[in-house]
Amino acid sequence: MTNRVPRLPRRDAMMDPDRLVTFGDAVIAIAITLLALDITVPEGLADGEVGAALRDALPKFGAYLLSFAVIGALWLGQHALFRQIAALDNWLLRLYLALLAVVAALPFPTRLISE
């Protein structure tokens, strides 16, 4: 007689879709936060240099807005898609993680565009 723990039946679904969407929301929130961190105020800025500093920041702000719009569209799309999904399989899980990897990497090309 062995004291083995009985195995639970294998489920086709990897996890609850709501849990995956919550994880995606967190990744997207962090990516958007990282975008905003690139917009900074120069150190030792004199009152008379504010206008020039704002003009210098326009490319960074424009790149931020563009990337924010792209990430926002992906976020809205993922919520619309996952409202229709009852269960996940390996294929969908891996595709979604690949999408999140792209979203998480967006602050890098945003910085390149702004510079």
Secondary structure by P-SEA (a helix, b strand, c coil): ccccccccccccccccaaaaaaaaaaaaaaaaaaaaaaccccccccccaaaaaaaaaaaaaaaaaaaaaaaaaaaaaaaaaaaacccccaaaaaaaaaaaaaaaaaaaaaaaaac
